[in-house]
Amino acid sequence: MLRQRALSAMIFVPLFLGLVWLGGIAFNLFLLLVLAFAGFEYSRMLQNSGYKVAYPLIMSAIGALVLLSMFATAWLEPLAWTLILVVLGSYSLWQYEHGDDKAFISLGLQVFGVFFIGVLGAYGISLNQSQPHGNLWLLVTIALVWLVDAGAYLIGTRFGKRNILPRLSPKKTLEGLIGGTLVGLLSGVLIGWILRKPLPELGMLNGAGLGLILGPLAFFGDTLMSLIKRSLAVKDTGSLIPGHGGVLDRLDSMLWAMAVGYYFFIIFGL
């Protein structure tokens, strides 16, 4: 399992980080495709669990929110959300009239998925397009959250004894959480030092702060995804990435991290 995870990471991580480094429209389009596919995985999970949802509607809603961020039309987001609720609500009314007694639950799950994937994912677009050096801030944020995840997994697997959420996720331990957070802290300091010339506004102190925040945040994102999967009685969101599951399995922490990275940039990067 560990070997499979490592081989997949050797392919996926350089691809993703390389596109982040390039930034611009190339990364925006790549992230749009990734988020749309994550919406498909989420919809398929709901369908397999007996909820009647329309994956084209969910994917289109996610795509619309991402495109709004791409073209810097944030003032249209309230209108977009209104239209999304109208469309999804109308679909749920139609479903109920055709015998779906869980139509309102399905509506809530669809709205959550659009927010979770579309709104949080759009922060990646906003950060990538921010000036100056938005793509570098995004690169740092994604690299840190992946290092936190890897540190928590390795340390938790080797030293973990105290379960935090034994019913939801028996393998999540206090040692893994602390270890991942320390990895984030130290990695933030190191990255801040390495990038002191191309990204002087990051610095070792801000890097440490970002890494420290991403430790607990990565744990939250991972356990929230575990809650979704347990509630829907599925093991993984998909099987696209061997050893890791689906795309959404890999985005669980990154989506929250991109939101934090964006506001970190707003506070310290301008």
SVG drawing of the C-alpha trace seen along z (x, -y; Angstrom):
<svg xmlns="http://www.w3.org/2000/svg" viewBox="-46 -45 63 47">
<polyline fill="none" stroke="black" stroke-width="0.4" points="0.0,0.0 2.8,-2.4 4.7,-1.6 1.6,-2.2 1.0,-5.5 4.6,-6.5 4.6,-5.6 1.3,-7.5 2.7,-10.5 5.9,-10.5 3.6,-11.1 0.8,-13.2 2.8,-15.6 5.4,-16.9 2.6,-17.3 0.4,-19.3 3.3,-21.4 4.7,-22.0 1.4,-23.5 1.2,-25.6 4.7,-26.9 3.7,-27.9 0.5,-29.5 -1.6,-31.5 -4.3,-30.1 -2.6,-26.6 -3.1,-26.0 -6.6,-27.6 -7.8,-25.2 -6.2,-22.2 -7.8,-23.0 -11.2,-23.6 -11.0,-20.0 -9.8,-18.6 -12.7,-20.2 -15.3,-19.2 -14.1,-15.6 -14.2,-15.8 -17.8,-16.9 -18.5,-13.9 -16.9,-11.6 -19.1,-13.3 -22.2,-12.9 -21.4,-9.2 -21.0,-8.6 -24.4,-10.0 -26.0,-8.0 -24.4,-4.8 -25.8,-5.5 -29.3,-5.8 -29.7,-9.6 -31.1,-10.7 -28.8,-13.5 -27.8,-14.9 -24.1,-15.0 -24.3,-17.3 -26.0,-19.9 -23.4,-19.6 -20.5,-19.7 -21.9,-22.7 -22.5,-24.6 -18.9,-23.9 -17.6,-25.0 -19.7,-28.2 -18.2,-29.2 -14.7,-28.5 -15.1,-30.4 -16.4,-33.4 -13.2,-33.4 -11.2,-32.9 -12.6,-36.0 -12.6,-38.1 -16.4,-38.6 -16.9,-38.1 -19.8,-40.5 -21.8,-38.0 -21.4,-35.2 -24.6,-36.0 -26.5,-35.9 -24.8,-32.6 -25.7,-31.1 -29.3,-32.2 -29.5,-30.5 -27.8,-27.4 -30.3,-27.0 -33.2,-27.6 -31.9,-24.9 -31.1,-22.4 -34.3,-23.2 -36.4,-22.8 -34.7,-19.4 -35.5,-18.3 -39.1,-19.3 -39.4,-17.3 -37.7,-14.3 -40.1,-14.4 -43.1,-14.5 -41.7,-11.4 -41.6,-9.5 -38.2,-10.4 -39.0,-10.8 -35.4,-11.8 -35.4,-14.7 -34.8,-17.4 -31.9,-15.5 -30.5,-15.1 -30.9,-18.8 -28.9,-19.6 -26.1,-17.1 -25.9,-18.7 -25.6,-22.2 -23.0,-21.1 -21.0,-19.5 -21.1,-22.6 -19.9,-24.7 -17.3,-22.3 -15.7,-21.7 -16.7,-24.9 -16.3,-27.7 -13.2,-26.3 -11.7,-25.2 -12.2,-28.6 -9.8,-30.0 -7.0,-28.3 -7.9,-30.3 -8.1,-33.5 -4.7,-32.9 -3.1,-31.9 -4.2,-35.1 -3.2,-37.4 -0.4,-39.8 2.4,-39.8 3.6,-36.1 0.2,-34.6 1.2,-31.3 4.2,-31.0 2.0,-31.4 -0.2,-28.7 2.8,-26.5 3.9,-27.0 0.4,-26.3 -0.1,-23.1 3.4,-21.8 2.9,-22.5 -0.4,-20.7 1.0,-17.7 4.0,-17.6 1.7,-17.8 -0.4,-14.9 2.6,-12.8 4.1,-13.6 0.9,-12.8 0.5,-9.5 4.1,-8.3 4.3,-9.4 0.8,-8.2 1.5,-4.9 4.8,-4.4 4.1,-6.0 0.3,-6.5 -1.4,-5.1 -4.0,-7.6 -7.1,-7.6 -8.8,-11.0 -12.0,-9.9 -12.1,-6.1 -15.6,-5.6 -15.1,-7.7 -11.5,-7.1 -9.6,-4.6 -6.3,-5.3 -6.3,-9.0 -4.1,-9.5 -3.0,-12.4 0.6,-11.5 -0.2,-11.8 -1.9,-15.1 1.0,-16.5 3.6,-15.0 1.9,-16.4 1.7,-19.9 5.4,-19.8 6.3,-18.8 4.2,-21.7 5.9,-24.1 9.4,-23.0 8.7,-22.8 7.2,-26.3 10.4,-27.6 12.6,-25.8 10.5,-26.9 10.4,-30.4 14.2,-30.4 14.6,-28.7 12.2,-31.3 13.6,-34.3 14.6,-36.0 11.8,-35.2 9.2,-35.4 10.5,-37.7 7.1,-38.5 6.7,-34.9 9.8,-34.6 10.5,-32.0 8.1,-33.4 5.1,-33.5 6.1,-30.2 6.1,-28.7 2.7,-30.3 1.2,-28.9 2.6,-25.4 1.3,-25.5 -2.2,-26.4 -2.3,-23.8 -1.5,-21.0 -4.9,-21.0 -6.6,-22.2 -5.4,-19.1 -6.6,-16.9 -10.0,-18.6 -10.3,-18.3 -9.3,-14.6 -11.7,-13.7 -14.6,-15.7 -14.1,-13.6 -14.1,-10.5 -17.4,-11.6 -18.8,-12.0 -17.6,-8.6 -18.7,-6.8 -22.2,-8.4 -22.4,-7.3 -20.9,-3.8 -18.0,-4.1 -14.3,-3.4 -12.9,-5.9 -14.4,-8.6 -13.0,-6.9 -10.1,-4.8 -8.3,-7.1 -5.1,-7.5 -3.8,-4.0 -3.1,-3.8 -4.9,-7.2 -8.4,-6.6 -10.1,-9.3 -9.4,-12.9 -11.6,-14.1 -9.7,-11.9 -6.6,-14.0 -8.4,-17.3 -10.0,-16.9 -7.3,-18.9 -6.1,-20.9 -9.4,-22.7 -9.4,-24.1 -5.7,-24.9 -6.2,-27.0 -8.7,-29.1 -6.3,-29.7 -3.5,-30.3 -5.5,-33.0 -6.3,-34.9 -2.7,-34.5 -1.6,-36.2 -4.2,-39.0 -2.8,-39.6 1.0,-39.1 1.6,-39.1 0.4,-42.5"/>
</svg>
